[in-house]
Amino acid sequence: MQVERVQKWIISALVLTTAAHFAAGLVILANTVDRPGAFPVLLVIATVVCVLAIVGVRVINQRSILTPWLLFAGIPVAVGFYFS
């Protein structure tokens, strides 16, 4: 396996892991904050973080940005509403 390919795999895993942790933290924060308008805003920010992470991985791997994987960016919203 080429070194460049391994580097792309590793940076992709790091981008997704970091973004997933950040989005999960935003969802947890959204469910614990007392301000009434903060809940939807934090869930939207978590979704945007997920979209950017997926697009970033696609760009790193030189693939098309439009992909069915973008549907997974809605997971933070679903989890946030489930636990609220």
C-alpha positions in Angstrom: 0.0 0.0 0.0 1.3 3.5 -0.9 2.3 5.9 1.9 0.0 8.6 0.5 -3.0 6.3 0.7 -2.3 5.4 4.3 -1.9 9.0 5.1 -5.3 9.8 3.6 -6.9 6.9 5.6 -5.4 8.2 8.9 -6.3 11.8 8.4 -9.8 10.8 7.4 -10.2 8.8 10.5 -8.9 11.7 12.6 -11.2 14.2 11.0 -14.3 12.0 11.5 -13.4 11.1 15.1 -12.7 14.6 16.1 -15.9 15.9 14.4 -18.0 13.1 15.9 -16.8 13.9 19.4 -17.4 17.6 18.9 -20.9 17.0 17.6 -21.7 14.6 20.4 -20.6 17.3 22.9 -22.9 19.8 21.2 -25.8 17.4 21.5 -25.1 16.8 25.1 -24.8 20.5 25.7 -28.1 21.1 23.9 -29.9 18.8 26.2 -28.5 20.3 29.4 -28.6 24.0 28.7 -31.4 26.0 30.2 -31.8 28.7 27.6 -34.9 28.0 25.5 -33.5 29.1 22.1 -30.2 27.3 22.5 -31.5 23.8 21.9 -32.2 24.0 18.1 -29.2 26.2 17.4 -26.8 23.7 19.0 -28.3 20.9 17.1 -28.0 22.8 13.8 -24.3 23.5 14.6 -23.8 19.8 15.4 -25.3 18.9 12.0 -23.2 21.4 10.2 -20.1 20.0 11.9 -21.0 16.5 10.7 -21.7 17.8 7.1 -18.3 19.5 7.1 -16.5 16.4 8.4 -18.1 14.2 5.7 -17.3 16.7 3.0 -13.8 17.1 4.3 -13.1 13.4 4.2 -14.5 13.3 0.6 -12.2 16.1 -0.4 -9.2 14.5 1.3 -9.8 11.3 -0.7 -10.5 13.2 -3.9 -14.1 12.0 -4.3 -17.3 13.7 -5.2 -18.7 15.9 -2.4 -22.3 14.8 -3.1 -22.8 11.4 -1.5 -25.5 9.4 0.3 -23.2 9.6 3.4 -24.4 13.2 3.9 -27.7 11.7 5.2 -25.7 10.6 8.3 -25.2 14.2 9.2 -28.8 14.2 10.5 -27.9 11.8 13.3 -27.1 14.5 15.9 -30.6 16.0 15.4 -32.3 12.7 15.7 -30.3 11.8 18.9 -30.9 15.3 20.3 -34.6 15.1 19.9 -34.8 11.5 21.1 -33.1 12.4 24.4 -34.8 15.8 24.9 
